[in-house]
Amino acid sequence: MNQFQYVRVTNPKAAIAAITKDNTTMFLAGGTNLIDLMKRGVTAPEKLVDITRIPLNTIEKTATGLRIGALAKNTAVAEHELVMKNFPLLSMALNAGASPQLRNMATVGGNMMQRTRCSYFYDTAMPCNKREPGTGCGAIGGYNRMHAILGASNKCIAVHPSDMCIALVALDATVNVAGPKGERSIPFGEFHRLPGDTPQKDNTLQPGELIMSVDLPMNGFAGNSHYLKVRDRASYAFALISVGAALKMSGNTIQDVRLAMGGVAHKPWRLTEAEKFLKGKPATEATFKQAAQIAMKSAKGYGENDFKLTMAPNSIVEALKTATKTA
Amino acid sequence: MTKDTKNPPIDRVDGRMKVTGGAKYFAEFEMPNTAYCVIVGSEIAKGTIASLDTKKAAGAPGVLGVFTHQNVPPIPGWDAPVQGNGNGPPPGPPSGGEKYRILHMNKILFYGQPIAMVVADTFERATYAASLVKATYNKQAHQTDLEKNLEKGVTPKGPRFADYSRGNADAYKSAPVTLEANYTIPIEVHHPMELHGVLAGWTGDDQVMVYAKTQGVKGTQKAVAEAFKIDQKNVHVHTEFMGGGFGMGLRTWPQEIAVVAIARKIGRPVKLMITRNQMFSLVGYRPKAVQTINMGADANGKLVGLSHDATAETATYEDFTEGTVSMTKFMYDCPNVSTKYKIVPLDRGVPIWMRGPGEATGAFALESAMDEMAHKLKLDPIEFRLRNYTETDPEHNRPYSDKNLKEAYQKGADAIGWKERKAEPGSNRDGDWLIGYGMSSGTFNASKGGAIARAVLNADGTLLLQCSVTDIGPGTGTAMTMIAHNVLGVPVEKIKVEYGDSALPNSPQQGGSTITSTVGSAIHQVCTSVKKALTDMATQAGTPLAGLKPGDLTVADGFVSVDADSSKKVAIGDLLKKANLTTLDKTEESKGSEKPDQQKYSMYSFSVHFVQVRVNPATGVVRVSKAVSVADSGRIISPKTAASQMIGGVAGGIGMALTEEAVIDHRFGRFVNNNLADYHVSVSADVPHTETIVIDKPDPYINPMGAKGMGEIALIGFAAAVANAVFNATGQRIRDLPITPDKLLRTA
C-alpha cells in the first residue's frame, strides 16, 4: 500500500471540490473494496476523501416511491421496514451478499462502485486490460469459471460482483449524482457499462461526480419477488449466477415482470426481452423456459464458464418458479 | 492397567483462556525493539533473477535492511547437508537437482519464492518498502501441471513407497464384475485462521529466543541450532497455542531460519507474519493427486482383485511423500492387491502433510470405488463392505489390536437413518431437490512414540504437569489433565498443565494422530510413579496405613486410602510433611512401542462417515444436510474435545468434498484464487448439525490408557461419503474433487 493523504469532508460540495481532475484522489465510504484494492496494489490513490460524515444515509418515502441515501449501510437498507415491505427483492439481494460484517460497513453507493473480483484484475503481475489497459485479458484462455457470458468483449470478460445492483436494475432504480457541473439523474441500467474497448471504465460517472442517492419507484411486485443466488458455498461467495425476479400477478397470469441477472456480465444484466415475452403469459414452467431461452440468445462461454450457459437459464426458471410459487 | 470405565466429558482446560484472550499466539508476543519483516515473492515460477533493484526500498522510511541473495546474513549450518525430514534445509532431491536455499541463489524454483526480505521499524513501513523492490527475470519454461507431467512420475525411495503386491496383481481383470475409475483431488491449502510466521530475537552471542508457529518446539529448536551451529540448549522455542495447524507447522520453513539470521545481523528481534496470499506458496499444501482404482468382484460381492495407482506432485528441489495408497493394502479382505505410488517433481513450492494426509487422498478413491462397485453389484454399500470385512490385517498377516468397525457401521447407519436411503439413484425427491445418502470408511495408523513428562504434586493437593508438546487445538492439555486425574485422583480443577515450550521435557511434534497415545503414556507413567512414591510412603511405619501392601492402596482427592476400606486413609500433605518434602517431583521417560505385543498386532484407528445431501439438479448446488461421524479409536480420553475434533473433521471434509481447490493458471505458474474470498473453505452455513459417535472401547495393547488418535480419521474418507451421497441423489458420479455445481451441470 502506498502512502496517501486522508481528508474528511462533511458536505457534498466539499467532497466534490476535494477531487482533483486526475485519478489520484478517490472517495472513501465503507472501504470494504477500496482498501483491499489498495493493499493489493491495484489502486494507489494519493488522496482519500472520507465522505462517511456527509449526512447521506437516510431512507425515506417520496411522492413516487423510496429514496435511499448513498451512504446508507447495506444492513440498514436490507432491514428497513419500507424496503422489506415494498421492495423485498432488494432486501433479499443485499442479504445474499458478502457477510454481516461487510454489510455493516458497506454503503449503497460503495456497493455500486465496487470493482470486479476477477483474479487477473487483482494480481498486478498478471495481464489485465481493466487494471492496465493494453496488457491483455488474462481471463480469456485462463481461469474464467466466474466470468461473463453476455456483453463481454475481446478486451475483458469480467463480471460485476454486486447482488444489490441486480435488484436495483430490476426495480427501475434511478441514481442521483452531484458533480462539478451540477446534479443529474442516471437510470440504473445506464449507470454501469459494458467493457467494449475501454474495460477500465466500470460506469458512466464523470470525474468528480458523487453518488447522492438512489430512487426506487413504487411497484406492485412485493408479493412475488425472489432473488436466487447460485454459488459455490452456502454463504460468503460471489454468484456463479444470480437472478432477481419480481412479478405482478393477476391470478396465474403475469401482469408485469422485472428480471435481472448477476454473474453474467460486466454490468447488472436486465432481461428486457424475456420480460416482454412473459407479460400477459400464464406462470408455467414451460413459459419460464421459453423466457430463459430468449434471455440467453446472445450468450457465449469462454471454456471454464460454459456451464453457465446451462446454469443461467435453469436459474431463471427456478427464480420465476419460486417468485410465482409455481410448483 | 487399562481403565475400564468411560471418561466424563470435562470442559477444555484452556477454553476460557482461548475465548477471553488469555491464550497468547506467537505474533502476540513482544520483545523489546522488535523489527518487522515482509517477504517479496518471485513473480515467476522458474528462471533466474536478472536484476533486483532494492535501492528505493532501502531508502524508504524506517527501513533497517533489505536482504536478498546478494547480502543474506550467514546461515553457517546450511553449508553442509542436514539429515532428517522436515527441519532445516532439505537434503536435496534424489535426482541431484537444485537444492533450495532461501535467499542463497538467484535461481527461481517456484512462484512466490522469497527474493527479498525487507525489515523496517514497523510492519506498515516494511510492507510499503517491500512494494518498492523491483525485480526482472530471465524466465524459463516451467512445469506446474501435474496432469501434463504424469509420465515424469518416479517411485520414491523407501520400503513404504515401493510398489506393493500380494497374490496375483492382475486378478481383477478376469473377475466377473470389474471397475476401472480415475479420481483426482486438487491442491488444497491448510489455511488455519492464524497466519504463519515467527518472532526471533538473539538474547546473547549464541542464544536465541524463538516464538514460532510450529507443531513441534523441539523440532524447531533442533533446526535453528543446526542452522546456526549452536547448542540446542541455547535455542529457546515457544509455541503454547496455535491458531490451527493442520500439518503446516510440521517443519521449520526456510523463511523462519532466514528471520533468525536477519535478527542476528541487525541486532534486533524480528517478527514475520506472512500474508494470506503467501500462505498459498510458502508453507505447503495438500498435493494434487491423480489415482486409478481397478477392482474386480465375484457375483457374491466378494473382492477378487484390487489395484490402486496414485501419482502426486512434489517440488523439483525436494521429495514429499505420504501414505496415499496405504489404506488399500489392509482395509478389505482381498487376496490379490497391488499398489503403486509415484511423485512428479514440478516447479512448485514443496507440499506438506495436511490433515488426514495422503490417506485422505487415497480414501477418496478407494471408498468411492467401493461405492461404485456396490452399485454395480446391486448391493447396499455397507453390505458390500461387510462381505469383505477382515478381522486380520491382510498386509502384515496379523490381527488388528482392536477393530470395531462393524459396530461403527451399525451405529452410524442408525443415526443417519440409512434405511431411508433408496437404492435407485435419483429416486428420492423433495420438491425441486434430490436427496441422497452416502457412507464411507476411514483408517489411520495408530502408534505410540517416546516422550518425557514431569509431574509435581504439591502438599496442597495441586498437581503440575509438564511436557514440551504443542497443543495445536485438539485438546492435548485437556487429555493430559484427564489421564493424570485418572491415575492420581487429583480433581481436574487442581491440575495445571504446562506445554509448548522447548525448556519442558521432550515430546515429539504434534502430528499423525499420535500425541494422546505418546504424551498420554508419558503422563500416565509419571503419574503412576508419583502414585507409587505416595503408596510407598503411606505404608511405612508411623502412618495409619503402615504395613499394608502399596498395591492395595488408592490415591484420590488428596488422600491415600485402602481400596476396601475408605475410612483408613492418610492425607498426601501429611505424608509429604512427614518425609520433610514440599513436593513430590518426578520425571519419567516413556519409550515408544517397547512392548512385544505391539509387534504382534496391527494398530489402526477407524472411522465411518455418513451424510445426507440435497442436490438441486437445475443449479447443480449440493448441500450436506446431515452428517454422522463414528470414531473407533480406542478409549476416548476427553469426550468433549474428541467430539469437537470430529466436528472439525466434518467441516474440513465438506470443504474437501465440495469447495476447496487452489487453482493455478499454468500459463503463469501462479495461483489465481489466492485469497479466502476465492479459495472456499466451508463456512458455518455449509456445515449441518453433525452427530458424533464414539465406540469408546480401549485398545488392549497400544498404551496404558487404551487410547488411539482420532485427528486424521475425522477427515479421512469423508469426501467419499459426500461423493457417494451425490451419486445416490443424482446418479452422477463425480470423481474429480471438489464437487462444484459446474461439474454436476456438465455431466447432467
Interface residues (C-beta under 8 A of the other chain):
Chain A: M1 N2 Q3 G41 R117 S119 Y120 Y122 D123 A125 M126 G138 G141 G142 Y143 R145 L228 V230 R231 D232 R233 A234 S235 Y236 A237 F238 L240 I241 E304 D306 F307 T310 M311 N314 S315 V317 E318 K321 A327
Chain B: E43 E124 T127 Y128 S131 G431 D432 N616 A618 T619 G620 V621 R623 L658 T659 V663 D665 R667 F668 R670 V672 N673 N674 N675 A677 D678 H680 S682 V683 S684 A685 D686 T740 P741 D742 L745 R746 A748
